[in-house]
Amino acid sequence: MKIALDARALVSLEPTGKEICIINVLDELFKSDKKNHYFLYLNRDFSRVLPSNFSKKIIKAPGIFWHFFVLLDLLFHKFDVFFSPLSFIIPALNFSSSNVIIVYDLFVFSSIKKSVKLKTKLIENFFIRLALKNSQKIITISQNTKKDLIKIFRVRENKIVIIDLGVHSKYCIIENKKRIQLFLDRYNLPEKFILFVGTLEPRKNIKRLIQAYNIASTHFPLVIVRKRGWFYQEVFNEVRDLKIEDKVIFLNYLPAEDLPCLYNKAICFVYPSLYEGFGLPPLEAMACGCPVITSNISSLPEVVGDAAILVNPYKVDEIAVALKKILTNEILRQELRKRGLVQAQKFSWGKTSEQILKILYFEKI
């Protein structure tokens, strides 16, 4: 089978969310699939040596124009399927081959204030409607997103396939104490801390996390590893207004190889997001033996099961109580570590890639 796909995630300088997903899926396909021929559409070259059945198709064009040049190329080449895991633009306009898309979440259409600009919402609405119509299969990554697709866009249920994302084997308990200490020294971090990892934007609910942290009155610092998103300045303003600048540590985007050390040293991981298509960070934290507090809404309960403390993310006091509880109860932390490790073992990128390949063959999974 000849499979064309949007593979720009492979050349992303700071991959997050959906890009991390596709990088891991492709890594698994590089190792396991020797049968099909893949054509990877990229916007720039990279030095990685690919298996012989994977070909690069580099199209250099700025912004949205890249999609139209790819679409033009697709018209002149016959593929069995076009797999679009990052964008709805090409499948929305591509009638020349079978399309398979991934809908990670429908946050753009959520009711969360300051979520997205109106212009972004209108553009997304236009392309996703066409893409949903033109695609033979629609992949989602949680029951929550599937329900949203049916409710908002009235997509036929038999057209939607749910898959689980995975957790990379690098997310594990690290026994090498020297490696951990070198990591702490490199970033000037304390021995123990409370951790949040995610983009600074309203839906991540970081302002309420900071307020809850302030109420909890703990001596452990709060480490926020972030990439700047929409309205990120509000987070810094909240720390300043509460006068806790000396207790909150902001780190810039970290390379993926450093994140396992971060999770290993955190006394707990707090992720009170208001909306997630899946929620990789809590899963990665659990795989590293880090106790997790997360939201009781959206897809997050599906991911963590009974292995985390679930809270109403809109209630600051509830987050603060959970934080105090987990920080003062070693038995609870040990129990959450055990449950988290068991829960994380249910997810793997190998399984995810197998499921996606079956979908590309239009088989039932």
N, C-alpha and C positions, 0 to 999 in steps of 0.2 A: 504494500500500500504506500502511496505517495502522500505524505503529510506536510503541509505548509503551516508555519506557525509564527506568530509574533513573539520573537525571542529577545526583545530589547532588555529584559531583566538581566540577561547575562553580562551586559556592559554597563549596568547601573553602578555609579560610584558609591552611593549610599543606599543600598537596597533596604526597603522596609515592607512589611505586610505582604501584599500580593506578589511583589518581586521576589521576596524570600521564598515564597511558595513555589514559584515557577523555577527558580534556580535549583531548588532541591528536587523537584520532579524531574527536571532535565538531567540532573546529575545521576539520578536513578536510571533513567532511560538510556543514558550514555553507556551505563554498565550492563543493562539487561536486555535491551532490544537490538538485536543484530539482523532482524528480519525486514523491518520497514525502512523506507528512505525518507529522511526528514530534510526539509528545506527551511533553514532558520533565517527569518527576516530580521535584520539588524540595522541600526542607524549609524554604527561605526564598527570598525574591526577590533578584534582582540586576539591575543597571542596563543590562547589555549588550543592545544591539538585535539581535534575532534575525531571520533570513530569514523570509519570510511563511509558509513551509511548516513552521515550527517553532513549537509552542505550549507555553507554560509551564503546568504544573498544580502549583500550590503547595499543599502540605499541611503545615500546622504542627501537629506532634505530637511529644512527647518520645520519644527513644530508640526502643525496639522497637515502640512503639505506632504510629509513622509507617508501618511496613510493613503493619500491619493496616488502617489507613485507606486506604492505596494499594490494597490488595487489595480492599477494599470498593468503591472507585471503579472498579476494573477489572471488577467484576461487573456494573456498570451501563452500561458502555461496551464496544462491540465493537471489538477491535483484531485485526489480522492476526497480530501477533507481539508478545510482551513480551520485551524485551532487558534482561537483568539483569547488568551488568558488575561490580557491587560487592558484592552480597549474595545469599545462597541462600534467605533467608527467604520472599520473595514467590514465586519459582518453586516452592519446596517445597510451597506451599499453593495455588497458582494453577492451577486446572483449567479456567478459562474461555477461555484463549487459548493459542496455541503459545508455548512458552518457549525462549529461547536464553540460555545462561549462559556466563560465562568462568571457568574454573578456572586461576588463575595459578600456584598451587603447592599442594602438600599438606603443607606444613611442619608444620601442626598435628598430623599423624599421623606425623611423623618421630621418630627415636629419640634426637634431641639432648636432652641433659639440660637441665632448666630451660627448655625451649622454651616451653611454655604451661601454664597451670593446668589441672587435671583437669576442672573445671567447664566451661571454655572448650572443651576437647576433646570432651566429651560433647555439648554443645549443637551444636557444629560438625558432629559426626558425624551427629546426628539430622537436621539441615536439609540437609546436602549429599547424604545418601542419597536423600531425597525429591526434591530438586532434580534430581539426576542422572536419576532415574526419570521425572520429569515433563517433562524438556526434550527437544525434538526434536533439537537439536544442542548439542554441548558444545565450546566453543572452548578450546584450550589454547595456551600460548605457547612450548612447547618439547617436543622429543621426550621429554625426561626426565619432564615432568609427564604426558604421555600414558601412558608406561610405568607410572607410579605409579597413575594412574586405573585401568588395566586390572588391575594387580596387587592393589591395595587394595580396589577396589570392583567389580571384574569387569565394567566397562563394556564394551559391545560396541565393537570397534575402528571399525566403520563409522559410529558415532555421534559420534566425536571428530574434530575438524578442527584442525590445527596452523596457527597464523599466526605471523609474526615481528612483533615490535614495531618501532618506528621510532626515529629520532634526529632531533630538531628542527634546522632549518637554522641556528638561533642557535649551535649547538655547532659551531664552526669555528675555524680559525686567525685570530686577531685581529691585524690589522696596525696598528691605531690604538694607538700607544705611550702617548699621553696618557690614553686610556681605561683602559689597564692600570695606569698609575701612580696614577691617581685611585682605582682599586679597592684597590691595595696600601695607599695612605695611609689610606683610609677604615677599613680593618680592621687597620691597623698590622701588616701582614705583611712578612716579609723578601722579598728579591728571588727566592730559590729555596727550595723546600721539598718534602718528601715529603707526599703527600696521601692521605687516606681520606675518603670521603663516604658516610654511611649512618646508619641508626638504631642507637643504642646498645642492643644486645640480644645475648644469647649467640650466636645463629646467625651474626652478622656476624664473630665470631671476633676481636674487637678486642684482647682480652687477649693472645692469641698474637702479634698484629701488634706490640703494644707491646713484648713480650718479644724478638721478633726485631729490632725497631728498636734496642733496648738492646744486643743482641749485636753488631749491625752497627757500632756505635760511630762513627757518622758525625757530621759537624758540621752537616749540614742538619737543620733542625727538622722535626718531624712535625706536620702540621696535620690535626686531626680535626674535620670539619664534621658536626655530629650533631643528631638529634632524639632526645630521651630515650625509651627503650622499657623492656622488662623488664630488671630487674637492672642498670640503667645504672650504679649506684654502684660496681660491681665494676671498671669501667674506670678511674674516677678513683682508686680504691684501688690499682690496679696501678701507675699512674704515680707515686703517692706512695711505695709500697713500694720501687720501683726508684730512687727519689730522682732522677727526671728531669723534675721539674715545670718546670724552666727550659728544657727542650728540646721539650716537647709543648705545642702551642697548640690549645685547644679553641675552636671557633666555634659559635655557635648556628645554628639553621636559617637558611639564606641564601635570599633571593629568587631565583627562577629566572634572572633577568637577570644576576645576579652570578656564577653558576656557570661560564659559559664563560671568564671572566677567571681564575677559580681554576684550572681545568684547563690553561689556556694557560701559567700561570706555574709549575706544579708540575714538578719535575724527573722525577718518576714518580708513578704512581697505583697504590696497593696495595689489593687487594680480596680478602682470603683467606676469603671467606664459606664457611660450611659447607653452606648450602642456599639455592638461588635458583630461582624459577620461570623467570626469564629473566636479569636482571642488567643493568639500564639504565646504572648509573654507569660500568662499564668501556667500554661502547659510546660514551657521551658523552665520556669522556676520550680515546678513540682518535680521535673526530671532531675533537677540538681539537689533535691532534698530540702527545698526552701518552703516553709509554711506559707500558705496563700490566703489572703482576704480579697474577695472579689464581689461583683454585683450579682444580685439575684434576678436580673432581668436580661433580655436579649438572648444571645446564644451562649453566654458564659456558663450557666448551670449545666448545659449539655457537655461542655468541655471538661469541667472540673469534677462533675459528679458529686460524690459525698466526701471529696478529698480536700475541701476548702471551707472556710467560713464565708457564708453568703450574707450580704447586707443590702439594704435598700440604699442605692447610691445617692438618692435625693435627700437622705436624712443624715446630716453631719454627726449628730449625737450617736446614731447607730454605728457609724464607721468608727467613731472615737471609742465606743464601748468595746467593739471587736478588737481594736488595736490594743487597748489596755489589757484585755483578756488574754490575747496571744503573747503579749510581752511579759506578763507576770506568771504565766502558767507553763512551766517546762514540760509537764506531762502532756498537755494539749499540743505543744509544738512537736513533740516526738510522735504523737499519734498522727498529726497532719503530715509529717514527713513520710511516715510509713504508707499512709493512704495515697499521698501524692505520687510516690514512686510506683505504686501499683497502677494507679490511674494512667500515668504517663506511658507505661509499657503497652497500653492498648493502641497507641498511635505510632505510625512509622511512615516515612516518606516512600519506602518501598511499596507498602500497601496502597498508598495514594496513587503512585505512578501506575500500578497494575490496574487500579480502578479506572483511571483516566484512559489508559490504552484500550480497555474494553469498550468504553464509551465511544472512542474514536472509531471503533469497529461497529458501533451501533448495536452492541450486545447488551443484554441485561446484566446488572451486577447485583 
